[in-house]
Amino acid sequence: MTQPTEAAQASPAAPARRAAVFGRAGTQPKPWGHEVLFALVDGCYAGKLITVHAGHCLSCQFHREKDETLYVVSGQGVVEHGPDAEHLEAVVVRAGDTVHVPAGVVHRVAATTELVVAECSTAAPGWREDVVRLSDAYGRAGTTAP
């Protein structure tokens, strides 16, 4: 381990060192699979690892403020996206693909095979409730229920 130089030790402008923060990721069961919230800095960003079982799909939804980028870790699926639920374009995604979903874009993720997606999103206050479900195969349309 290196030691700080004398100049760094004596400098009043040197930034205070902060310790790393360790924790345990929480798993949220979902009717289509589950998600693991592995990163969260409220007001900044959130990171999730989302597993969708083959043949299942997330809600057809949009977010008022939340902006998200998806990275397909493994599996294959279909991302539907568009300006509204009646005008969705379907795109097949596979491991290595990324998708940026800006706020306001209607979207749904469906798994053709077991699908694992990493999601990085903004996390403004209220981000957990920032979902408008237009339709849902599990009876959650119109709610923010997990």
Secondary structure, 3 states (H helix, E strand, C coil): CCCCCHHHHHCCCCCCCCCCCCCCCEEEEECCEEEEEEEEECCCEEEEEEEECCCCECCEEECCCCCEEEEEEECEEEEEEECCCCCCEEEEEECCCEEEECCCCEEEEEECCCEEEEEEEECCCCHHHCCEEEECCCCCCCCCCC
